[in-house]
Amino acid sequence: MTMGKRQLVLAALIVALGAAVYLNWQFSGNNQLLATNAVTSTADHEFGEAQLADVPVSGSSKTTSSAVKANASVSAYFSEARLSRQKSRDQAVELLEKVLTDAKSNEAAKKDAVAQAAIIAQNTLKESNMENLIKAKGFADCMAFIQNSECSVVVKTNDSSQNNAIVIKDVVAGQAGIPYDKIKIVEVK
């Protein structure tokens, strides 16, 4: 395989991985409505003041009379989002496995595939840890999405408060090392 063909294969894999990330982002609900303002704490440090965004999920609204119907819709959202995220990752990993098993792939392409697989595995572990810790803090359900050194967190909660946003941002920053200004929180009710 010539160098040009190898680069073409590598470019195709990168495009496929990018498409998988885009689909994951698209199906995760890109309604990220986070407002931040600089405030000074009592210790004279600046922190981003976060406000949770209230995003109605399809099939539910504040005027819906059936809370059970809305709760089922929110649960369905989290189920569908988890399934979509897993499918996207499976497709990306499958492409990387093809590069690794292809006898025609050069060592550089194989090393890049291993590095990409390691990043996917690390992000999966970080997201899982964040989700479990956020749920342990009292949130009904949660999903985290890490991409491009940013994190989006979708939470199900019944009460919006500044403290909720701070708790979530603390968990994300602690688990993934992502700065507060790169964390977006979306609330579904």
C-alpha positions as CSV (number, residue, x, y, z in Angstrom):
1,M,0.0,0.0,0.0
2,T,1.5,3.3,-1.0
3,M,1.9,6.2,1.4
4,G,-1.0,8.1,-0.3
5,K,-3.4,5.2,0.2
6,R,-2.4,4.9,3.8
7,Q,-3.1,8.5,4.4
8,L,-6.4,8.2,2.6
9,V,-7.4,5.2,4.8
10,L,-6.3,7.2,7.9
11,A,-8.3,10.2,6.8
12,A,-11.3,8.1,6.2
13,L,-11.1,6.7,9.7
14,I,-10.8,10.1,11.2
15,V,-13.8,11.3,9.2
16,A,-15.8,8.2,10.4
17,L,-14.8,8.9,14.0
18,G,-15.8,12.5,13.6
19,A,-19.1,11.4,12.1
20,A,-19.6,9.1,15.1
21,V,-18.9,12.0,17.5
22,Y,-21.2,14.3,15.6
23,L,-24.0,11.8,15.7
24,N,-23.5,11.3,19.4
25,W,-23.7,15.0,20.0
26,Q,-26.7,15.4,17.7
27,F,-28.7,12.6,19.4
28,S,-27.6,13.7,22.9
29,G,-29.8,16.8,22.7
30,N,-27.7,19.8,21.7
31,N,-30.0,22.1,23.7
32,Q,-27.2,23.3,25.9
33,L,-28.5,26.5,27.5
34,L,-25.9,27.4,30.1
35,A,-25.5,31.0,31.1
36,T,-22.3,32.0,33.0
37,N,-21.5,35.3,34.8
38,A,-18.3,36.0,36.8
39,V,-18.9,36.4,40.5
40,T,-16.5,36.8,43.4
41,S,-16.6,34.3,46.2
42,T,-15.9,35.1,49.8
43,A,-12.3,33.9,49.3
44,D,-11.9,36.5,46.5
45,H,-11.6,33.8,43.7
46,E,-13.6,34.2,40.6
47,F,-15.9,31.4,39.6
48,G,-18.4,31.0,36.8
49,E,-21.9,31.4,38.1
50,A,-23.9,28.7,36.4
51,Q,-27.6,28.6,35.8
52,L,-29.3,25.3,35.0
53,A,-31.3,25.5,31.8
54,D,-34.8,24.1,32.0
55,V,-35.3,22.1,28.7
56,P,-38.6,20.4,28.2
57,V,-38.3,16.9,26.7
58,S,-40.4,16.0,23.7
59,G,-43.8,14.9,24.8
60,S,-43.6,16.9,28.1
61,S,-44.1,20.5,29.0
62,K,-44.9,22.5,32.1
63,T,-48.6,22.5,31.1
64,T,-48.8,18.7,30.7
65,S,-51.3,17.4,33.3
66,S,-49.8,13.9,33.6
67,A,-46.5,13.8,35.5
68,V,-46.3,10.1,34.8
69,K,-46.3,10.7,31.1
70,A,-43.6,13.4,31.4
71,N,-41.5,11.1,33.6
72,A,-41.8,8.3,31.1
73,S,-40.7,10.7,28.3
74,V,-37.6,11.7,30.3
75,S,-36.7,8.1,31.1
76,A,-37.1,7.3,27.4
77,Y,-34.8,10.2,26.5
78,F,-32.1,8.9,28.8
79,S,-32.5,5.3,27.4
80,E,-32.3,6.5,23.8
81,A,-29.4,8.8,24.4
82,R,-27.4,6.0,26.1
83,L,-28.2,3.6,23.2
84,S,-27.2,6.2,20.6
85,R,-23.9,7.0,22.5
86,Q,-23.1,3.3,22.7
87,K,-23.9,2.7,19.0
88,S,-21.6,5.6,18.0
89,R,-18.8,4.3,20.1
90,D,-19.2,0.8,18.8
91,Q,-19.0,2.0,15.2
92,A,-15.8,4.0,16.0
93,V,-14.2,1.1,17.7
94,E,-15.1,-1.2,14.9
95,L,-13.4,1.0,12.4
96,L,-10.3,1.2,14.6
97,E,-10.3,-2.6,14.9
98,K,-10.3,-2.9,11.1
99,V,-7.2,-0.8,11.0
100,L,-5.5,-3.0,13.6
101,T,-6.4,-6.2,11.9
102,D,-5.7,-5.1,8.3
103,A,-2.3,-6.6,7.3
104,K,-1.9,-3.7,4.9
105,S,-2.0,-1.0,7.6
106,N,1.3,0.5,8.4
107,E,2.7,0.8,12.0
108,A,1.9,4.5,12.2
109,A,-1.8,3.9,11.3
110,K,-1.9,1.0,13.9
111,K,-0.4,3.2,16.6
112,D,-2.9,6.0,15.8
113,A,-5.8,3.5,16.0
114,V,-4.6,2.2,19.4
115,A,-4.3,5.8,20.6
116,Q,-7.8,6.6,19.4
117,A,-9.2,3.5,21.1
118,A,-7.4,4.5,24.3
119,I,-9.0,7.9,24.2
120,I,-12.5,6.4,23.6
121,A,-11.9,4.0,26.6
122,Q,-10.7,6.8,28.8
123,N,-13.7,9.1,28.0
124,T,-16.1,6.2,28.5
125,L,-14.6,5.5,32.0
126,K,-14.7,9.2,32.9
127,E,-18.3,9.6,31.7
128,S,-19.4,6.6,33.7
129,N,-17.6,7.8,36.8
130,M,-19.1,11.2,36.5
131,E,-22.6,9.9,35.9
132,N,-22.4,7.6,39.0
133,L,-21.1,10.3,41.2
134,I,-23.7,12.9,40.1
135,K,-26.4,10.3,40.7
136,A,-24.9,9.7,44.2
137,K,-25.3,13.4,44.9
138,G,-29.1,12.9,44.6
139,F,-29.9,13.5,41.0
140,A,-32.5,11.2,39.6
141,D,-30.6,10.5,36.3
142,C,-27.6,11.8,34.5
143,M,-25.6,11.5,31.3
144,A,-22.2,13.0,30.5
145,F,-20.6,13.6,27.1
146,I,-16.9,14.4,26.8
147,Q,-15.6,15.6,23.4
148,N,-13.0,18.1,22.4
149,S,-11.9,18.9,26.0
150,E,-15.5,19.9,26.8
151,C,-18.2,18.2,28.8
152,S,-22.0,18.4,28.5
153,V,-24.0,17.0,31.3
154,V,-27.7,16.2,31.1
155,V,-29.4,15.8,34.5
156,K,-32.9,15.0,35.7
157,T,-33.8,16.9,38.8
158,N,-36.9,18.4,40.3
159,D,-35.4,21.5,41.8
160,S,-33.1,24.0,40.0
161,S,-30.5,25.8,42.1
162,Q,-27.1,27.3,41.8
163,N,-25.8,24.7,44.2
164,N,-26.8,21.9,41.8
165,A,-24.7,23.4,39.0
166,I,-21.7,23.8,41.3
167,V,-22.0,20.2,42.6
168,I,-22.1,18.9,39.0
169,K,-19.2,21.1,37.8
170,D,-17.1,20.0,40.8
171,V,-17.7,16.3,39.9
172,V,-16.8,16.9,36.3
173,A,-13.7,18.9,37.0
174,G,-12.5,16.4,39.5
175,Q,-13.1,13.3,37.3
176,A,-12.1,14.7,33.9
177,G,-10.0,17.7,34.7
178,I,-12.2,19.9,32.5
179,P,-12.3,23.6,33.4
180,Y,-15.6,25.0,34.7
181,D,-16.1,27.2,31.7
182,K,-16.0,24.2,29.4
183,I,-18.8,22.4,31.3
184,K,-22.4,22.8,30.0
185,I,-25.3,21.6,32.1
186,V,-28.8,20.8,30.7
187,E,-31.6,20.0,33.0
188,V,-34.6,18.0,32.0
189,K,-37.7,17.7,34.2
